[in-house]
C-alpha cells in the first residue's frame, strides 16, 4: 500500500507549509495516549500523566479515538480555505502565538453535521466503505457506525454512541477537554516546540523553491521513492491514496511530537495534508526489512560473528569459513550496501568489521519504520 503524490504540472506554488498549534496538540495527545511507541517523549508523557488532574486523564481516555490510529480531521480545520490555500489570518508569517482558545476557534465554528461526519470516521477508524455525511439523520449510516465501532477496542463504541445521542453535547465536551490541555501541558509544550517547527517549515519552503516539489517531498520520509513519467513521489504507508497537487493544493505541516509518524490526510472534498516529522527517521521500512533478511542467511551470520569480534580481510574470512573469496566478497558487499559493515584500509589490505551500532539499532529501526 502507498500514498502517491503525482507532481505533473505542480510547481512550488501548489504547496503551503504551515505551522499549526492544533495539529501539534493532536500529536502531543497521541504521544500521551501511547507513549510506548515514542521512546524519546516517554519520560515527558509519564510526568504529564502523573501530575494531570483526574478530569484530564478521563478525557484522554474518552476521546482517544480522535488521535490514535486515525487522526481526527478536525485537528486540521481552519488551516486552509475552500481553494486549499491558507484561510486569511490562519497562518501567520511570524511566530505563532497561542492566545486563549485561538486554536479551538475553527472547531467551535465547524457545522454540526460536518463535526459528526469527521468524528464518525475516527470512531470507525477508517474511511474505506463508509459514508457518514448524514450519520445523524440516516439510520443506515448510524447502524454502520455502531457496527464498525463495536469491532474496535473501547472507547470507540462509547464515543460513537455519545455522538449519535447528543452531538452538540459531545462537541462541547471535546472543546472543553482540548481547552483543558493548555494549562495541563500544551502551553509549555508549544512555547518550546513552536520555534523548532517554524525553522522546519522554513527549510521545506526553501527546498520547494530551490529544488522543486519532488526533492522537497522526498526529503520528508526515508520510505519515499521518486518515480518518473509522470513525476511522482511514493510514500510507503498502510493505506492507498493518490494526491494530485495540480488539481488540489497540498498543505504541509511539520511536527515534533508526531515523530516518527508521517500522517497523510486525504479525505474527499478537503485539501490534502501531509503532517511530517521535523526529523525524519534515517531508516525506512524497506531498509529495515532488508537488514533483517540479510541476517537470516546462515553463512552470512557466521561471517558476521567473526567480524563482530575483530576486523578481518576477505582472504582471512574465506579461509575460516571454507568459502571462496568471491563468495565472501558477495556477502560483504550485501552487508556493506545495507550499512551493516564498515571498512578500514591498512596499506594494501582492507579489513571488514561489523557495525555493531547499526546492528543494535535494527529492532528500534524496525519499530520506527513500521509506525511511519
N, C-alpha and C positions, 0 to 999 in steps of 0.2 A: 504494500500500500504506500501511496506517496501523495504529496501535495506538489502540484506542478504550477509554476508561475511562468506563463507564456509572455515573453517580453518583446515580441514583434510589434513594432510601432509604438513602443512605450519608452519615452525619454525620462530623464530625471524628474521632470515636472509632474509626472503621474504618481509620484510618491511624496507623502508628507511624513516627516519624522517629528513626533511629538512626545513630550514628557507628560505623564498622566498620574496625578495622585490617586485617583480612583482605581486605575489599573494596578498600581503598586500596592494599594490596600488589599486588593484581591490576592496578589502574590504573597503578601505577608500572612493573610488568613490561611492560605493554602499551607504555608510552612508550619503555622501554629497547629493545624489540624493533623498534619502528617510529617512531623519533623524528623522521623526516622529516615525519610528519603532525602533529607537535606542536612548532611553532617556538619557543614560549615555553620549553619544557623541553629543547630540543635541546642547548644547552651543558652542562647538567647530565648528560644522558644520555651524551654523548660522554666526559665526565670519569669517570663511573662505569665505562664500558666500558674506558677507558684504564687505570684503576687496579685493576680487579677481577681476582681470581685466575682461572687457567685453568679451574678446576672450575666457577666461576660462569658464565663465558662459554659453556662446553659445555652446562650445564643450561639457560641462557637460550635456546639454540637447540633443544635436545632437547624441552623441554616447552612451546615457544612456542604450539602449537595450543590450550593451555589459556587463553590470554589475548589472542589476536589477533582473528580475525574473530568467533568465538563464545565469549563469556566463560564459562568453566567454572563450573557452578553450585556446585561445591564451595567457591568463594570466598565464597558467601553462606550457607554451612552454619552452624547454631548460633545464628543471629540470631533465629529465630522458632520457637516451639513448634508443636505439632500444630494449634493453633487459628489460627495466623498471627500471634499476639501474641508479643512477645519472650519467649524462654525465661527462666526465673528466673536472674537474675545475669548474663545475656548482654549486657545493655545498661545499663551503669552510668549513674546520673543525672549524675555529675560528670565531670571529665576522665578519659579512658580511658587507664590506664597500659599499659605493654607489658612485663609480666614475661616471663621466658624461656618460650617455647613456648605461651604462653596463646592466641594467635590460632590456633595449629595444633591445639589440643586437640579441637575438633569434628571436624576431618578425621581425626584418629587414631581416633576412635570411629565413623566412618562405616562401616556394614556393607559388606563386600567387594562384594556384588552391586550395591549402590547406587553405590559408588565406580566400579565397572566401567560401569554404565549411564551415569552422568554423563560419565565420561571418553570413552566411545564416541561420545556426541553431539558432543563437541568434536573428536574425531578425524574425524568425518563432516562437521563444520562445519554442522550443521543438525539440525532435529527432524522436519521435514515428510516423511512417508512412511517414517519409521524407527521400529522398536521394538527397544530394546536392553535390555529388562528381564531377559532371560535370555541375554545375549550370551556368557557364559562357558560355557553348557551347551547352547545351541541352535545346531547347525551352520548353520542358515539365517540366523540373526542374525549369526553370526560372518562368514559369507560376504558378507552385505550390508554389514557394517562394512568389510571388506577392499576390496570393490568401491568403496564411497563414498570411502574414504581414498586409494585408488590414483589417483583423478581429481584429487586436490589436490596442491599442492606438498609436497615433503618439508619437515618430518619427520612429516607426518600419518600416512602409512602405517607409518613406523618406530614411532611411538608406539602405533598400533593393534596392530601385531604384538607389541610388548612387553606390552601389556595382555592379549592373548589367550594369550601364552606363560606369563606368570607375574604375575598381577595383584597378589599380595602383595608381590613384589619391586618392582614399579613404584610401588605406593603408598609403600613405604619410600623409594624414590628421590625421589619428588615431595616428601615431607615433609622429607627431608634437604636438598633444594635450597631449599625455602621457608625452612627454618631458617637456611640459609647467607645468605639475603637480609638478615637482621638486621644482622650485622656489616659486610656489604659496602655496604649503602646504606639499608636501611629503618629502622634505629634512628634515624639522624639525620633522615631524611625525616619520620618520624612525630612526632618531637619538635617539628618546625617546623610540620607540617600539622594536627595534631590540634586546636589552638585555633581555626584557621580553620574546620574542619569543624563544631566544636561551635557556633560562632556561626551558621553557615549553618543547621544543624539547628534552632537556637532560632528563627531568623527564620521558617522554614517552619512550625514548630509554632504560632508566634504568628499567622501568616497563616491557618492552618487554623482556629484558634479565633476570630479576629476576622472574617475574610472568607468562610470556608467552603471546602469542598474544591474547588469549581470554580475560584475565583480562585487558590487555592494551587497547584493542579496546572498551571493555565495559565501561571503565572509561571515554571515550570521550563524552558520551551522557547520560543524565538521562532517555532518552527514549529507551535505549538499553536493549535487552533481551538476555541472554545466553541460548543456547539450545544444546542438545547433540545428538549423533548418526545421522549424523556426528556432531562434534563440530562446532558451528557457533554462530555468533553474529548478531542479527537482529536490525536494526535501523528503528524507525517509521518515514517514510518520505512520501511525497505526490506522489512519483513515485516508480516504481518497478525496481529492478536490482539485479543481482546475481554476486558477485565478488568472484573469486577463486584464492587466492594468490599463491597456489601451482603451478598454471599454469602461472599466470601473476603477477609479484611482484607489490606491492602497495606502493604508496608514501603518507606519512602523513605530512601535513603542518599545523603548528599552526598559529592562527590569533588572534589579539586583537580586531581590528576594525570590524571583521566579526561576532563577537558575536551578537545575540545568535545563528546564523545560523550554522549548520553543513552542509557544501556543499560537495556533492558526485559527482565526475566526472567519468563517466564510458563509454566514447564513444568507439565504436568498433575500434579495431586496435591501441588504445592508452592505456598507463598504467593507471590503476585506481588511483584516487586521493581522499583522504579524507582531506578536509580543515576544521580543527576543532578549536573551540574557546579555548583559553588558560584557561578560567574559564567557565566550562560547567554550564548551569543553574541547580539549585538544583532540580527544579520540572519539570518533563517531562509531555507530553501531556496526558498520561494515568492518572497520579495522579491529574493533574489539572481538568480533566473531572470528576473524581471520587469525588473530593471535591465539585464541583458544584452540582452534582447529590445528594450528601449527604444532601445538604441544600434545596432540593426540597420537602422532606417529611414534612408534616405539624406538626406531633408530634415532630419530631427532631428539627424543627425550634422553637417551643415553648420551648423545653428543652434548646436550645442554648440561647434564650432570657433570661432565668432565670440565667444561669451560666455566661452570659456575664456581669451581674451586680455584682455577688458575687459567690464565690466558694461554692458548696453545696455537701452534701453526696447523695448517692443513695437513702437512705430512705427519705430524705427531698424531693428530686425530685419526687419520686413515690407518696408521699402524695399530693404535689402541682399539679401534672399532672394527678392525678387519674389513675395512671398506676401501674402495678405490678413491684416489684423490678427487676425481671428477664427481663421485657420489657425495663426498664430504662437501665439496665446493657448492653443489646444488643446495644442500641443506643449509649451509651457512648463508648463501645468497638469499634464500627464502626468509630466514630469520632476520638477516640484516635489513631486508626490504620492509619488514614489519616493525623495525625499530627495537628488536629484542637482543641484538648482538652489537657490540662495539668493537672497533678495530684499533690496533696500535702498531705503527711501523717502527721496527728496531733494525736499522741498517737495511739489509736485503730481505729481512723476514717480516711477515705480517702476522701478528698474534690476534686471535679472536677470543673475546670474553663475553660472558652472558651479562646483559644489563639487568642486574638484579632489581633496580628501582622500577624498571619498566615491567618486569615480571610481577613484582609486588603490587603494582597498580592494576593488574588485569581485572581482579574482582571488582575493584571500585570503578574502573572504566566501564565494565560491562553494566554495572548497576546504573551508572550515569547515562550511558548510551541508551539503555532500554527505556529510561524515563524521557529522553529527549524527543 
